[in-house]
């Protein structure tokens, strides 16, 4: 049925399956071998001459590649995506394009106080795309949750307090002032050459260090005070978060080529507004260097 020709048909950009969950074994030198539960989507394009795609071939490709990781772990989700992407083009001879997307929960041990540690959640993002007889492109990224403290409200509050208490003018300039806080979700994505190896932990560190403060699952009362003070000493707009990440990416990945694609987006869930604040930059390392 899938191979039936059609009259007056249209080609389709992406046809495939989504929501495939599989355990994936990853080996990283600094962390050893990890098992991640990946949510996988797989697509190929479909020519106008074919009624449907052979969906079962997608599952065959996923199963074959992921089963092999039990015996030989891969170096990352983006590498696994690349392997599946190639196999999709081998199995779907009518297709000229393949794409594989993966998302997985990921945990790192974090602590605000030396005697209290907790496993904090992050998300790993990976994608591989390939044109038949063309180069393969792979993308690695992370989603990081933290907090921002609003600089605008802080400045306004300082002005009100100075007007109300003229004697405190000199003191207020030396102390962080109250402001409203926001939960921030930041995404960092790098599309790199196939031979490049990007460490996801480094991207997490870059994103987390560019917010007003990280957040933690385990906090005692003193920890909460320390975290709030830290955040208010470093108020950040979402625009500030994106720009700070871009600067750190330039420094960290100086060896990557100009064509490396960079996507950074940051969204703060507002506490005193009914809307959220959002900022994004989609660019290349070459443009940033210029």
Secondary structure, DSSP 8 states (H G I E B T S, - for coil): -TT---SS---EEEEEEEEEEEEEEEEETTTEEEEEEEEEEEEEEE-TT-S---HHHHHHHHHHHHHHHHHS-BS-HHHHHHHHHHHHHHH-TT-SEEEEEEEEEEEEEEEEETTEEEEEEEEEEEEEEEETTS-EEEEEEEEEEEEEE-HHHHHHHHHHHHHH-GGGHHHHTTS-----EEEEEEEEEEEE-TT----HHHHHHHHHHTSSEE--S---HHHHHHHHHHHHTS---HHHHHHHHHHHHHHHTTTS-TT-EEEEEEEEE-SSSSS-EEEEEEEEHHHHH-
